[in-house]
Amino acid sequence: MAALTLLRRGSAPARLLSGTLNARNPCIGATQGCHLRRHFSNNKILVELDEASGVAIMKLNNPPVNSLSLELLTEFCITIEKLEMDRSCRGVILTSAAPKIFSAGLDITEMCGKSAEHYAAFWRAVQELWLTLYGSNMVTIAAINGTSPAAGCLMAMCCDFRIMADNPKYTIGLNETQLGIVAPFWFKDTMTNILGHRLTEQSLQLGQMYTTPEALKIGLVDQLVPEDKVQSTAAAVICNWLAVPAHARQITKSMMRKQNIERLVNHREADIDNFVNFIGKDSIQKSLQVYMDRLKQRKQ
Ligand SMILES: CC/C=C\CCC/C=C/C(=O)SCCNC(=O)CCNC(=O)[C@H](O)C(C)(C)COP(=O)(O)OP(=O)(O)OC[C@H]1O[C@@H](n2cnc3c(N)ncnc32)[C@H](O)[C@@H]1OP(=O)(O)O
């Protein structure tokens, strides 16, 4: 599946021309009470699409910690592609169905003790998630209702705007080095576009997890709100974004992200080979095993 939606579709004007009645303010229908909600869920992703507002709420649903397994990654990409093709959907709020955890990042068990073929398939699915979400034409808002390490943070960073629950227990960041692994160049590029080079270098080397006030201060998240206001704030924010003429916003988004997306597309196979070689090393397998053991010991 080639997921370069933003570049592949190149369809902003076409989509606008064929567009929706409330193209200038798609939230008008919602406030006038004509609610048509469609629910569709597969196993790991719950979706509620409000056709009046054009907004889909997409909930990660992989208890206990929303780790990104191969199954979840596959369902995630299919869901985004489906929403992207659906004329009644123009924006997505990405959030978690799990209390206190947005996502624990990649499922570490998918990277331990498996075959090279499995690692390659898994990494292709991780790439696909990034290409699909980062390259989406839709407005994407992350409603971060819990802790969000590593690829959990990456998913949030792919979105156009990040709202996080202001809870002192929640943290967010790319902590890969703490596991003895390395965030690939496209994780790094995504963070650099948000934080700038210096701060990204520091964050990545240290594998830094930020508290919510720290994340707000450095711009890793855009807004902190009380836990019970995360969803309503996301709904209000997405209305503002959808009020901007769609073709102009989409072309602008494409202009800002195109280079990064092309970089991965052009080096996709090499990136998979690199991952497979790296993750299969005995020393890396050992590091991951030690990390998983520590996670389990914390509970005892
Ligand atoms: C060349 C490139 C090479 C490599 C690039 C790879 C890039 C990697 C990106 C990643 O995303 S790596 C994953 C990083 N994630 C983490 O470090 C998070 C680890 N988890 C936690 O810190 C905590 O679990 C928590 C998310 C803060 C939640 O804590 P809580 O106390 O609520 O739950 P608990 O720790 O008891 O976990 C419950 C259960 O879930 C298992 N678990 C947790 N995280 C993961 C995970 N990422 N993958 C798989 N499994 C995970 C944990 O072991 C517990 O299992 P148990 O009930 O069987 O003991």
The ligand as a Tripos MOL2 file, in Angstrom:
@<TRIPOS>MOLECULE
LIG
   59    61     1     0     0
SMALL
NO_CHARGES

@<TRIPOS>ATOM
      1 C1         17.0390    1.5030   13.3250 C.3       1 LIG1
      2 C2         15.8060    1.8070   14.0950 C.3       1 LIG1
      3 C3         15.6670    0.8920   15.2230 C.2       1 LIG1
      4 C4         14.6920    0.9340   16.1170 C.2       1 LIG1
      5 C5         13.6520    1.9530   16.1220 C.3       1 LIG1
      6 C6         12.5060    1.5500   17.0290 C.3       1 LIG1
      7 C7         11.6600    2.7320   17.3790 C.3       1 LIG1
      8 C8         10.8480    2.3860   18.6000 C.2       1 LIG1
      9 C9          9.7990    3.0460   18.9520 C.2       1 LIG1
     10 C10         8.9670    2.6400   20.1200 C.2       1 LIG1
     11 O1          7.8580    3.0570   20.2410 O.2       1 LIG1
     12 S1          9.6280    1.5580   21.3000 S.3       1 LIG1
     13 C11         8.4350    1.4710   22.6240 C.3       1 LIG1
     14 C12         8.7570    2.4770   23.6670 C.3       1 LIG1
     15 N1          7.7560    2.4300   24.7060 N.am      1 LIG1
     16 C13         8.0300    2.5210   25.9920 C.2       1 LIG1
     17 O2          9.1730    2.6830   26.3970 O.2       1 LIG1
     18 C14         6.8760    2.4350   26.9420 C.3       1 LIG1
     19 C15         7.0410    1.3060   27.8980 C.3       1 LIG1
     20 N2          5.8960    1.2200   28.8160 N.am      1 LIG1
     21 C16         5.7780    2.0280   29.8860 C.2       1 LIG1
     22 O3          6.5750    2.8780   30.1830 O.2       1 LIG1
     23 C17         4.5760    1.7710   30.7490 C.3       1 LIG1
     24 O4          4.0570    0.5160   30.4450 O.3       1 LIG1
     25 C18         3.4590    2.8290   30.5640 C.3       1 LIG1
     26 C19         3.1040    3.0210   29.1100 C.3       1 LIG1
     27 C20         3.9150    4.1530   31.1980 C.3       1 LIG1
     28 C21         2.1940    2.3310   31.3010 C.3       1 LIG1
     29 O5          2.5050    2.0430   32.6380 O.3       1 LIG1
     30 P1          1.4610    1.2060   33.5110 P.3       1 LIG1
     31 O6          2.0560    1.0940   34.8780 O.co2     1 LIG1
     32 O7          0.1070    1.7560   33.3730 O.co2     1 LIG1
     33 O8          1.3990   -0.2310   32.8070 O.3       1 LIG1
     34 P2          2.4880   -1.3900   32.8610 P.3       1 LIG1
     35 O9          3.8610   -0.8560   32.7750 O.co2     1 LIG1
     36 O10         2.1770   -2.2720   34.0050 O.co2     1 LIG1
     37 O11         2.1880   -2.1540   31.4830 O.3       1 LIG1
     38 C22         1.0710   -3.0180   31.3380 C.3       1 LIG1
     39 C23         1.4890   -4.1840   30.4480 C.3       1 LIG1
     40 O12         1.8240   -3.6940   29.1580 O.3       1 LIG1
     41 C24         3.1740   -4.0840   28.8250 C.3       1 LIG1
     42 N3          3.7670   -3.0330   27.9860 N.ar      1 LIG1
     43 C25         3.9430   -1.7460   28.3030 C.ar      1 LIG1
     44 N4          4.4670   -1.0750   27.2850 N.ar      1 LIG1
     45 C26         4.6400   -1.9590   26.2790 C.ar      1 LIG1
     46 C27         5.1530   -1.8590   24.9500 C.ar      1 LIG1
     47 N5          5.5820   -0.7000   24.4140 N.pl3     1 LIG1
     48 N6          5.1690   -2.9600   24.1980 N.ar      1 LIG1
     49 C28         4.7330   -4.1470   24.6880 C.ar      1 LIG1
     50 N7          4.2310   -4.3020   25.9450 N.ar      1 LIG1
     51 C29         4.1920   -3.2210   26.7210 C.ar      1 LIG1
     52 C30         3.8560   -4.2460   30.1650 C.3       1 LIG1
     53 O13         4.9790   -5.0480   30.0540 O.3       1 LIG1
     54 C31         2.7460   -4.8780   30.9960 C.3       1 LIG1
     55 O14         2.6720   -6.2350   30.6100 O.3       1 LIG1
     56 P3          2.2560   -7.3540   31.6970 P.3       1 LIG1
     57 O15         0.9030   -6.9650   32.2030 O.co2     1 LIG1
     58 O16         2.2810   -8.6320   30.9360 O.co2     1 LIG1
     59 O17         3.3180   -7.3020   32.7790 O.co2     1 LIG1
@<TRIPOS>BOND
     1     1     2 1
     2     2     3 1
     3     3     4 2
     4     4     5 1
     5     5     6 1
     6     6     7 1
     7     7     8 1
     8     8     9 2
     9     9    10 1
    10    10    11 2
    11    10    12 1
    12    12    13 1
    13    13    14 1
    14    14    15 1
    15    15    16 1
    16    16    17 2
    17    16    18 1
    18    18    19 1
    19    19    20 1
    20    20    21 1
    21    21    22 2
    22    21    23 1
    23    23    24 1
    24    23    25 1
    25    25    26 1
    26    25    27 1
    27    25    28 1
    28    28    29 1
    29    29    30 1
    30    30    31 2
    31    30    32 1
    32    30    33 1
    33    33    34 1
    34    34    35 2
    35    34    36 1
    36    34    37 1
    37    37    38 1
    38    38    39 1
    39    39    40 1
    40    39    54 1
    41    40    41 1
    42    41    42 1
    43    41    52 1
    44    42    43 ar
    45    42    51 ar
    46    43    44 ar
    47    44    45 ar
    48    45    46 ar
    49    45    51 ar
    50    46    47 1
    51    46    48 ar
    52    48    49 ar
    53    49    50 ar
    54    50    51 ar
    55    52    53 1
    56    52    54 1
    57    54    55 1
    58    55    56 1
    59    56    57 2
    60    56    58 1
    61    56    59 1
@<TRIPOS>SUBSTRUCTURE
     1 LIG1         1 GROUP 0 **** ****
